[in-house]
Amino acid sequence: MNKKSINKNKHGKPEISSDLDIALTSSKWFGALVFYIINLGKVPLKEFWTKKYSKRNLWVGYFVKIVFLVATLVLAWKLYLKDILYLH
């Protein structure tokens, strides 16, 4: 089931955004943030958040999310699940 949230756009009309739109936007933000951190804040974040860099930010953002997910699962396995299952 697809949850939808209703926001108003700049013209005051309802704007419907789905979960996929939210995931897409967050990936782009993560990608832009990575390049902002790489440049040590010398270039404004708005510069990386342009349509020109949209696809690059999207793929880098997906990669950051996957790395974070895998790191979290590995950490959970090493700290918590290994002791529960008594694996040595």
C-alpha positions, 0 to 999 in steps of 0.5 A: 500500500502506498501512503500519500501525504498532501502538501501545498505547493507554492501556488497553494494547490495540493501536491501529493507526494508518494513514498517513492518521491520521498526516497528519491529526494532523500537520496539526492540530499544525501548525495549533495551532502556527500559532495558538500562534505568532500569540498569542506563547505567551500562551495555552497550546498545550493550549488550541488543541489541543482538539476545539473548534478541530480543524477549524480547525487541520486546514485551517490545517495543510494550508495550511501544508504546501502553502505549505512544499511549494511554497516548497521546490519553488520554491527547488529550481527556482531554486537547483538545477534551473535550472542543471542544465537550463541555462535562463536 
